[in-house]
């Protein structure tokens, strides 16, 4: 099994039709040889709870894991096996590198690749600490050192140190180790390049082994997670003057809950307002950010290509299951929002590709809504994994459903829900009782959440439910949104308050409440 995780990647890939200018030939090539789930969604549109849920098979509302709690310390998830552990118990050799789970457990892996401290970056360095890139003006640069920065690598950070004028202090991996950059042809490798090269080396080594031990190999690429840094060649693919922005309706956030209850202090709205303040000339700031995002996607697509070429040129080509997914999406100005962790399509929809030799049909597409939680039971099904998914009897059963019926073109046997459920944990941006938050805008991880919640918190979260034709959103104060995707693919018109749609709203509300046990 080869699992490729890509961080913060929305549906911009060519095979998903999300952005007309994107360049993802390698992901598209994989998609053409695989089954593509065109209506796939995250179960939580932020990194940690999304990955915790995916690897344990437990919904966030069941575990009450809504923030950045380490899964081995989370009250429910600590008693559940990840599917990495289950693979290992079933005799698989486990190998990994990069950002796979939000926090790694070394014991899960027989072999680990690049040290975790070198996952992100490089970062701008002012001679003392990691900072936002000086070419990005305030206030956007000041939102935090990760989300407020984007740049070509050739724009070497320069700072006025001790009144001596601008000096190029350069790039750093982690604040301690220098990242050398002279030009694109004379530089250190970016972390994702290290992960790709390590995976290629491992595939070659596995091919040379005489024994026939099955393997589970996972590579976690960080780009296009912020900060959006990439070599010049990738920025050069996208002329700034020709960047196409999303279809954005003026005043689109006037009928949504976030605009009335969460004014610009909410992260995504605050980020968008800060970007406009930093670049007051029309849509300049948004075009700069989208250009950087597209550059980072093109960069990570090349890394996917390295790994897939190594696999396809090896003896494992025809007996290796390949899964490529992202943890969640990202919005670029739709509803005046610039961030993940929203309840709308751009934030929840993700690439979701499975190639299983002898099972999947090349180029097949599945439009039934599915989510990341379905990966665990699918792997158990396809790989015939035996044993309990629990470390203790008190742990819940895994909650997803095997996607094998879709992969084998027998959708009538699907036992899962009609829609994909996403939860946006209350307290990620503002405190509520039971959740403690500490923030530090200069930290790489600027939010820390400690969860100790009882069952009463379940309705204190925000839920988004995507069926084939509809999206229903229920906020923790009972406010609702409803979108008809057959007529409104951009989710411009909230129908929740229109009497004609009451029956559909009530139907979807009951499905959400049923799924969360309320």
C-alpha positions as CSV (number, residue, x, y, z in Angstrom):
1,X,0.0,0.0,0.0
2,X,1.2,3.5,-0.9
3,X,-0.6,6.4,0.9
4,X,0.1,9.9,-0.3
5,X,-1.1,12.6,2.0
6,X,-1.1,16.2,0.7
7,X,-1.6,19.1,3.1
8,X,-4.2,21.9,2.6
9,X,-4.8,20.8,-1.0
10,X,-8.3,21.8,-2.3
11,X,-10.0,20.7,-5.5
12,X,-7.7,22.7,-7.9
13,X,-6.3,19.6,-9.6
14,X,-7.0,19.2,-13.3
15,X,-8.8,15.9,-12.7
16,X,-11.2,17.7,-10.4
17,X,-11.7,20.8,-12.5
18,X,-11.3,23.2,-9.6
19,X,-9.0,25.8,-11.3
20,X,-8.5,26.3,-15.0
21,X,-4.9,27.2,-14.7
22,X,-3.6,24.5,-12.4
23,X,-0.8,22.2,-13.5
24,X,-1.0,18.8,-12.0
25,X,0.0,16.3,-14.7
26,X,1.2,13.7,-12.3
27,X,-1.9,13.7,-10.1
28,X,-4.0,13.7,-13.2
29,X,-2.1,10.7,-14.6
30,X,-2.7,8.8,-11.4
31,X,-6.4,9.7,-11.5
32,X,-6.6,8.4,-15.1
33,X,-5.4,5.0,-13.9
34,X,-7.6,4.9,-10.8
35,X,-11.0,5.5,-9.3
36,X,-11.7,9.2,-8.6
37,X,-14.2,10.1,-5.9
38,X,-15.5,13.4,-7.2
39,X,-17.6,14.3,-4.2
40,X,-15.2,13.5,-1.4
41,X,-14.9,15.6,1.8
42,X,-13.0,16.0,5.0
43,X,-14.5,15.2,8.3
44,X,-12.9,18.3,9.9
45,X,-11.5,21.1,7.8
46,X,-8.3,21.6,9.9
47,X,-5.2,19.5,10.0
48,X,-5.1,17.7,13.3
49,X,-8.7,16.5,13.9
50,X,-9.0,15.6,10.2
51,X,-6.0,13.3,10.3
52,X,-6.8,11.9,13.8
53,X,-10.3,11.0,12.5
54,X,-8.9,9.5,9.3
55,X,-6.3,7.3,10.9
56,X,-8.5,6.1,13.8
57,X,-11.7,5.7,11.9
58,X,-13.6,7.7,14.6
59,X,-15.7,10.8,13.8
60,X,-14.7,14.0,15.6
61,X,-18.1,14.3,17.2
62,X,-17.7,10.8,18.7
63,X,-14.2,11.4,20.1
64,X,-14.9,15.1,20.8
65,X,-11.6,15.8,19.2
66,X,-12.1,19.2,17.7
67,X,-8.7,20.9,18.0
68,X,-5.0,20.2,18.2
69,X,-4.9,17.5,20.9
70,X,-2.3,14.8,20.3
71,X,-4.3,11.7,19.4
72,X,-2.4,9.5,22.0
73,X,-3.5,11.9,24.7
74,X,-7.1,12.4,23.5
75,X,-9.6,10.8,25.9
76,X,-11.2,8.5,23.2
77,X,-8.6,8.2,20.5
78,X,-5.9,7.0,22.8
79,X,-7.8,3.7,23.2
80,X,-8.1,3.2,19.4
81,X,-5.6,1.7,17.0
82,X,-4.6,3.6,14.0
83,X,-4.6,1.7,10.8
84,X,-0.8,2.0,10.7
85,X,-0.7,-0.1,13.8
86,X,-3.1,-2.6,12.4
87,X,-1.0,-2.9,9.3
88,X,2.0,-3.6,11.5
89,X,0.1,-6.2,13.5
90,X,-0.8,-7.9,10.2
91,X,2.8,-8.4,9.2
92,X,3.2,-5.3,7.0
93,X,6.5,-3.4,7.0
94,X,5.6,0.2,7.8
95,X,7.6,3.0,6.3
96,X,6.8,6.7,6.5
97,X,8.2,10.2,6.0
98,X,6.6,13.7,6.1
99,X,3.4,15.0,7.6
100,X,1.2,12.0,7.9
101,X,-0.6,12.2,11.2
102,X,-0.4,15.7,12.7
103,X,2.0,14.4,15.3
104,X,4.0,11.3,14.6
105,X,4.5,8.3,16.9
106,X,7.8,6.7,16.0
107,X,6.8,3.3,17.3
108,X,4.2,3.0,14.5
109,X,7.0,2.7,11.9
110,X,9.6,0.1,11.1
111,X,11.4,2.9,9.2
112,X,11.1,6.6,9.4
113,X,12.5,9.1,6.8
114,X,13.3,12.8,7.2
115,X,13.3,14.2,10.8
116,X,9.9,15.7,11.6
117,X,11.5,19.0,12.6
118,X,12.2,19.5,8.8
119,X,8.6,19.2,7.5
120,X,7.8,22.8,6.9
121,X,9.7,25.5,5.3
122,X,12.1,26.9,4.5
123,X,11.2,30.0,6.6
124,X,12.3,33.6,6.6
125,X,14.9,34.2,9.2
126,X,15.8,37.6,10.7
127,X,19.1,36.4,12.3
128,X,17.4,35.4,15.6
129,X,14.1,33.7,14.8
130,X,11.6,32.5,12.2
131,X,9.5,35.5,11.0
132,X,7.0,36.4,8.3
133,X,8.5,37.2,4.9
134,X,9.5,40.8,4.8
135,X,8.2,41.3,1.2
136,X,4.7,40.7,2.4
137,X,3.3,44.0,3.8
138,X,1.5,44.4,7.1
139,X,-1.1,43.7,8.3
140,X,-1.3,40.4,6.4
141,X,2.3,39.4,7.3
142,X,1.4,39.9,11.0
143,X,-1.5,37.4,11.1
144,X,1.1,34.8,11.9
145,X,4.4,33.6,10.6
146,X,2.9,30.6,8.7
147,X,-0.4,31.8,7.1
148,X,0.8,35.4,6.4
149,X,3.8,34.6,4.1
150,X,4.3,33.7,0.5
151,X,7.3,34.2,-1.9
152,X,9.6,32.9,-4.5
153,X,12.7,31.3,-3.0
154,X,14.8,33.8,-5.0
155,X,13.3,36.6,-2.9
156,X,15.8,36.0,-0.1
157,X,14.6,37.6,3.1
158,X,16.3,40.8,4.0
159,X,16.1,42.7,7.3
160,X,17.4,46.0,8.8
161,X,19.6,44.6,11.6
162,X,21.1,47.0,14.1
163,X,20.6,50.0,11.9
164,X,23.0,48.7,9.4
165,X,20.5,48.7,6.5
166,X,19.0,45.7,4.7
167,X,20.9,42.5,5.0
168,X,20.0,39.1,3.5
169,X,19.8,36.8,6.5
170,X,18.4,34.1,4.3
171,X,16.2,31.1,4.8
172,X,16.1,28.5,7.6
173,X,14.6,25.0,7.9
174,X,13.7,25.3,11.6
175,X,15.4,28.4,13.1
176,X,18.5,26.4,13.8
177,X,19.6,24.9,10.5
178,X,20.4,27.2,7.5
179,X,18.6,26.6,4.2
180,X,21.2,27.4,1.4
181,X,19.8,29.2,-1.6
182,X,22.0,30.7,-4.3
183,X,19.6,30.1,-7.2
184,X,17.1,27.4,-8.3
185,X,20.0,25.2,-9.5
186,X,22.2,25.7,-6.4
187,X,20.2,25.3,-3.3
188,X,19.3,22.9,-0.5
189,X,16.3,20.6,-1.0
190,X,12.9,21.6,0.3
191,X,11.4,19.2,2.8
192,X,8.9,17.8,0.3
193,X,11.7,17.0,-2.1
194,X,13.5,15.1,0.7
195,X,10.4,13.1,1.4
196,X,9.9,12.2,-2.3
197,X,13.5,11.2,-2.7
198,X,13.4,9.1,0.4
199,X,10.3,7.3,-0.8
200,X,11.9,6.6,-4.2
201,X,14.9,5.2,-2.4
202,X,12.7,3.0,-0.2
203,X,10.8,1.6,-3.2
204,X,14.1,0.7,-4.9
205,X,15.4,-0.9,-1.7
206,X,12.2,-2.9,-1.2
207,X,12.5,-4.2,-4.8
208,X,16.0,-5.5,-4.1
209,X,14.9,-7.4,-1.0
210,X,14.7,-11.2,-1.4
211,X,11.8,-11.6,1.0
212,X,8.3,-10.9,0.0
213,X,7.0,-9.0,3.0
214,X,4.1,-6.7,2.3
215,X,4.6,-3.0,3.0
216,X,2.6,0.0,4.0
217,X,4.5,3.1,2.7
218,X,3.2,6.6,3.4
219,X,4.5,9.9,2.3
220,X,3.1,13.2,3.7
221,X,3.8,16.3,1.6
222,X,3.3,19.7,3.3
223,X,2.9,21.9,0.2
224,X,0.6,23.7,-0.5
225,X,0.3,24.4,3.2
226,X,1.3,27.9,4.2
227,X,3.8,29.5,4.1
228,X,3.5,29.4,0.3
229,X,7.2,29.2,-0.8
230,X,8.4,27.6,-4.0
231,X,11.3,27.7,-6.5
232,X,11.0,30.3,-9.2
233,X,10.3,27.8,-12.0
234,X,6.9,27.1,-10.4
235,X,6.0,30.8,-10.0
236,X,7.0,31.3,-13.6
237,X,4.3,28.9,-14.7
238,X,1.6,31.4,-13.6
239,X,1.8,34.9,-14.9
240,X,0.4,37.2,-12.2
241,X,-1.4,39.4,-14.8
242,X,-3.2,36.3,-16.1
243,X,-4.2,34.7,-12.7
244,X,-7.9,33.7,-12.7
245,X,-9.7,34.0,-9.4
246,X,-12.6,32.0,-8.1
247,X,-16.2,32.9,-9.2
248,X,-17.0,35.3,-6.4
249,X,-20.4,37.0,-6.0
250,X,-20.4,40.4,-4.4
251,X,-22.2,40.4,-1.1
252,X,-22.2,36.6,-1.0
253,X,-21.7,36.5,2.8
254,X,-24.7,38.6,3.6
255,X,-27.0,35.6,4.1
256,X,-24.6,33.4,6.0
257,X,-24.0,32.9,9.7
258,X,-20.3,33.7,9.8
259,X,-20.8,37.2,8.5
260,X,-23.4,38.2,11.1
261,X,-22.1,36.4,14.2
262,X,-18.3,36.2,13.5
263,X,-17.3,39.6,12.2
264,X,-13.7,40.0,10.9
265,X,-12.2,38.6,14.2
266,X,-13.0,35.1,12.8
267,X,-9.9,33.7,11.2
268,X,-10.9,33.3,7.5
269,X,-12.7,36.7,7.5
270,X,-9.9,38.4,9.4
271,X,-7.3,37.0,7.0
272,X,-9.2,38.2,4.0
273,X,-9.7,41.7,5.5
274,X,-5.9,41.8,6.3
275,X,-5.0,40.8,2.8
276,X,-7.2,43.6,1.3
277,X,-5.7,46.1,3.7
278,X,-2.1,45.1,2.7
279,X,-2.9,45.2,-1.0
280,X,-5.6,48.0,-1.4
281,X,-5.3,48.0,-5.2
282,X,-8.2,45.9,-6.4
283,X,-7.6,42.2,-6.3
284,X,-3.8,42.3,-6.3
285,X,-3.4,40.6,-3.0
286,X,-5.7,37.7,-3.9
287,X,-4.0,37.2,-7.2
288,X,-0.6,37.1,-5.5
289,X,-1.8,34.5,-3.0
290,X,-3.5,32.3,-5.6
291,X,-0.4,32.5,-7.8
292,X,1.7,31.3,-4.8
293,X,-0.8,28.5,-4.1
294,X,-0.8,27.3,-7.7
295,X,3.0,27.4,-7.7
296,X,3.1,25.2,-4.6
297,X,0.6,22.8,-6.1
298,X,2.7,22.4,-9.2
299,X,5.8,21.9,-7.0
300,X,4.1,19.2,-4.9
301,X,2.7,17.5,-8.1
302,X,6.3,17.0,-9.3
303,X,7.1,15.3,-6.0
304,X,4.1,13.0,-6.5
305,X,5.4,12.3,-9.9
306,X,8.8,11.1,-8.6
307,X,7.2,8.7,-6.2
308,X,4.7,7.4,-8.7
309,X,7.4,6.9,-11.4
310,X,9.4,4.9,-9.0
311,X,6.4,2.7,-8.1
312,X,5.3,2.3,-11.7
313,X,8.8,1.3,-12.8
314,X,9.1,-1.3,-10.1
315,X,7.8,-4.8,-9.7
316,X,5.2,-3.4,-7.3
317,X,3.2,-1.6,-10.0
318,X,0.5,-4.3,-10.3
319,X,0.2,-5.3,-6.7
320,X,0.2,-2.0,-4.8
321,X,-2.8,-0.1,-3.7
322,X,-2.3,3.7,-4.1
323,X,-4.4,6.2,-2.2
324,X,-3.9,10.0,-2.7
325,X,-5.9,12.3,-0.5
326,X,-5.7,15.7,1.2
327,X,-6.8,16.5,4.8
328,X,-9.0,19.4,3.7
329,X,-9.4,22.3,1.3
330,X,-8.9,26.1,1.4
331,X,-10.9,29.1,0.3
332,X,-9.7,32.1,-1.7
333,X,-12.0,35.0,-1.3
334,X,-15.4,33.2,-1.7
335,X,-17.7,34.7,0.9
336,X,-14.9,37.1,1.8
337,X,-13.1,34.2,3.4
338,X,-9.4,33.2,3.1
339,X,-8.6,30.1,5.1
340,X,-9.6,26.5,5.8
341,X,-12.1,25.6,8.6
342,X,-15.2,26.9,6.9
343,X,-18.4,24.8,6.3
344,X,-18.5,25.5,2.5
345,X,-17.5,23.5,-0.5
346,X,-14.0,25.0,-1.1
347,X,-12.9,24.1,2.4
348,X,-14.5,20.6,2.8
349,X,-14.0,19.1,-0.7
350,X,-10.8,17.2,-1.3
351,X,-9.0,15.1,-3.9
352,X,-9.6,11.4,-3.2
353,X,-8.1,8.9,-5.5
354,X,-7.7,5.1,-5.2
355,X,-5.9,2.8,-7.5
356,X,-6.2,-0.9,-6.6
357,X,-4.9,-3.3,-9.2
358,X,-7.5,-5.9,-10.1
359,X,-10.2,-4.0,-8.4
360,X,-10.5,-0.5,-9.7
361,X,-11.3,0.5,-13.3
362,X,-9.0,3.1,-14.8
363,X,-10.6,6.5,-15.2
364,X,-13.8,5.5,-13.3
365,X,-15.5,8.2,-11.3
366,X,-17.7,8.0,-8.2
367,X,-20.0,10.9,-7.5
368,X,-21.6,9.6,-4.3
369,X,-20.4,11.7,-1.3
370,X,-17.7,10.0,0.8
371,X,-15.2,11.2,3.4
372,X,-11.8,10.4,4.9
373,X,-13.3,8.3,7.6
374,X,-14.1,5.7,5.0
375,X,-10.4,4.9,4.3
376,X,-9.8,2.8,7.4
377,X,-12.6,0.2,6.7
378,X,-11.7,0.2,3.0
379,X,-8.1,-0.7,3.8
380,X,-9.2,-3.4,6.2
381,X,-11.5,-4.8,3.4
382,X,-9.0,-4.7,0.5
383,X,-6.0,-5.9,2.5
384,X,-7.9,-8.4,4.7
385,X,-6.5,-6.9,7.9
386,X,-7.4,-9.0,10.9
387,X,-7.6,-8.1,14.6
388,X,-9.4,-5.6,16.8
389,X,-9.3,-1.9,16.0
390,X,-9.3,-1.2,19.8
391,X,-6.6,-1.0,22.4
392,X,-9.2,-1.2,25.1
393,X,-12.8,-2.5,25.1
394,X,-14.1,1.0,26.0
395,X,-13.0,2.4,22.6
396,X,-15.8,2.9,20.0
397,X,-16.0,0.8,16.9
398,X,-14.7,2.4,13.8
399,X,-17.4,4.4,12.0
400,X,-16.6,4.7,8.4
401,X,-17.8,2.3,5.6
402,X,-15.8,0.3,3.1
403,X,-15.6,1.9,-0.3
404,X,-15.1,-1.5,-2.0
405,X,-18.7,-1.5,-3.4
406,X,-17.9,1.7,-5.4
407,X,-14.4,0.5,-6.4
408,X,-16.0,-2.8,-7.7
409,X,-18.8,-1.0,-9.5
410,X,-21.6,-2.3,-7.3
411,X,-22.8,0.9,-5.7
412,X,-26.1,-0.7,-4.6
413,X,-24.1,-2.5,-1.9
414,X,-22.9,0.7,-0.2
415,X,-23.9,0.6,3.4
416,X,-22.8,4.1,4.3
417,X,-24.8,7.4,4.6
418,X,-26.2,9.5,1.8
419,X,-23.9,12.3,2.6
420,X,-20.5,13.3,4.0
421,X,-20.4,14.9,7.4
422,X,-17.9,17.6,8.4
423,X,-17.6,19.2,11.8
424,X,-16.1,22.5,12.6
425,X,-15.1,22.4,16.2
426,X,-16.2,25.4,18.2
427,X,-13.3,26.8,20.2
428,X,-10.7,26.6,17.4
429,X,-10.9,30.3,17.0
430,X,-12.8,31.5,20.2
431,X,-12.9,29.9,23.6
432,X,-15.9,28.0,25.0
433,X,-16.2,26.3,28.3
434,X,-14.1,23.1,28.5
435,X,-11.6,24.2,25.9
436,X,-8.5,26.2,26.8
437,X,-6.6,28.1,24.1
438,X,-3.2,29.8,24.1
439,X,-2.1,31.8,21.1
440,X,1.3,33.0,19.9
441,X,1.4,34.5,16.5
442,X,5.2,33.9,16.3
443,X,4.8,30.1,16.9
444,X,4.7,27.7,14.0
445,X,1.6,26.2,15.6
446,X,-0.2,29.3,16.9
447,X,-3.2,27.5,18.5
448,X,-3.2,24.8,21.2
449,X,-6.4,23.3,22.3
450,X,-6.9,21.0,25.3
451,X,-10.2,19.1,25.1
452,X,-12.1,17.7,28.1
453,X,-15.7,17.7,27.1
454,X,-18.8,15.8,28.0
455,X,-21.6,14.7,25.6
456,X,-23.4,18.1,26.0
457,X,-20.8,19.6,23.7
458,X,-21.9,17.7,20.7
459,X,-24.5,20.3,19.7
460,X,-22.1,23.0,20.5
461,X,-20.3,22.3,17.2
462,X,-20.9,23.4,13.7
463,X,-21.9,20.7,11.1
464,X,-21.9,20.6,7.4
465,X,-23.5,17.8,5.4
466,X,-22.9,17.3,1.7
467,X,-25.1,15.0,-0.3
468,X,-25.0,14.4,-4.0
469,X,-27.2,17.5,-4.7
470,X,-27.4,19.5,-1.5
471,X,-25.3,21.0,1.3
472,X,-26.9,21.6,4.7
473,X,-25.1,23.5,7.4
474,X,-26.2,23.6,11.1
475,X,-24.4,26.0,13.5
476,X,-24.2,25.5,17.2
477,X,-26.8,28.2,17.9
478,X,-29.3,26.5,15.6
479,X,-28.9,28.8,12.6
480,X,-28.9,27.0,9.2
481,X,-27.8,27.2,5.6
482,X,-29.0,25.2,2.6
483,X,-27.6,25.1,-0.9
484,X,-29.0,23.3,-4.0
485,X,-25.9,22.2,-5.9
486,X,-27.9,21.2,-9.0
487,X,-28.6,24.9,-9.5
488,X,-26.0,26.7,-7.3
489,X,-22.6,25.0,-7.5
490,X,-20.9,28.1,-5.9
491,X,-23.2,28.1,-2.9
492,X,-24.3,31.6,-3.5
493,X,-27.9,31.4,-2.4
494,X,-28.8,30.2,1.1
495,X,-32.3,28.7,0.9
496,X,-32.7,27.8,4.6
497,X,-35.2,30.6,5.2
498,X,-37.3,30.0,2.2
499,X,-40.5,28.1,3.0
500,X,-40.5,26.1,-0.2
501,X,-37.4,24.3,1.0
502,X,-38.5,23.5,4.5
503,X,-39.1,19.8,3.9
504,X,-35.6,19.4,2.4
505,X,-34.1,21.4,5.2
506,X,-35.9,19.3,7.9
507,X,-34.9,16.0,6.1
508,X,-31.2,16.9,6.0
509,X,-31.3,18.3,9.6
510,X,-32.7,15.0,10.8
511,X,-30.0,13.1,9.0
512,X,-27.3,15.2,10.7
513,X,-28.8,14.8,14.1
514,X,-29.2,11.1,13.5
515,X,-25.5,10.7,12.6
516,X,-24.3,12.6,15.7
517,X,-26.8,10.7,17.9
518,X,-29.0,13.6,18.8
